[in-house]
């Protein structure tokens, strides 16, 4: 109720000033928001390529590290051809699932 009384006693000119100031504030806030958006994009352009190459190198190193160069079969022989490694894997899992004690 007090707010209504206070607002009704404020003159039309003062309301116009408040409205103008709010409009200016909105405009300045929009400019500030644009500034920060442009700055973040400029920073990404400057640093973004460095990050991309960094992560690309990390992914490549990880991919190279994941390559299996060979496997040992049940007799301890090193198998490095794709067909031999496939046979080792098939034999291992066949033994695992056919076993009555699958913890080995």
N, C-alpha and C positions, 0 to 999 in steps of 0.2 A: 504494500500500500504506500509506503514511504517513497519507493522508487517511482511509482506512478505520479505522486504529488511532485516529486523533484523534477521528473521529466516533463511534466506539463507546465512547470514554471520556467523551463528553459526556453529561450526565445527561438524563433525559426532560424535566425541567422546563425546561432550557436550550433543548432542541429546540422545546418549546412556545412559549417566548419568541421564538425566531427565526421560527417560523411566524406568530405574532401580528404581529411587526414587519413581515414580508413582506406580510401581508394589509393592514396599515395603509398601507404604502408603495404597494401596488397601488391602494388606495382614493384616496390623495392624488394619485397620478399620473392617475387617471381624472378627478378633480375639476379638476386643472390642464388636462387635455386639453379638458374641457368648457368651461372658462373661455376658452381660446384660440379654440375653435370659435365660441362665442357672441360674443366680441369681434370676430372677423373678419366675422361676419354683421352685427353692428351697424355696423361700419365700412363694409361694402358698402352697407348701407341708407342710410347718411349720404352716402357718396361715390358710390355706384353710380349714382344718378339723374343726378348731375352728369356722370359719364362717359358715360352713355347719351345724354344730350342733346348732349354734346360730339361723340361719334362720329356721332350722327344729323346734326348740322350739317355735319360733315366729309363724310359720305357724300352729303348733299344738294348741297353745294358741288361735289363731284366730279362728281355726276350732271349738274348744270347746266353744268359746264365741258366735259363730254363731248358735249353737244348740238352737232350740226353745223348751223350756220346757213346754210351754202351751200357750193358747190364751183365751182371754175373748170373749164370744159370745155377741150377741146384748142385751141380758138380764143382762149382767155383770157376768155371771157364768164362772168360770175358767175351761177350758177343756184341759186335758193333754194327752189323748190317741191320737194316730195318726189318728184314724178314726174320733174322735170328732173334732180334729183340722182341718182335711180335710173338714168336714162338715161346720165348721165356715168359712173357706176361701171361699168355694163354695157359701155359703149363702151371704157373704159380697160382693163378686164380682157380683153375680146374682142381688142383690139389687142395686148395683152401676150402672150396665149397663141397668137395667130395669127402673131406676129412670129418671124422667124428669129433675131433678136437681142433676147431678152427682158429685157435689163438696163436698158432705157430706161423 
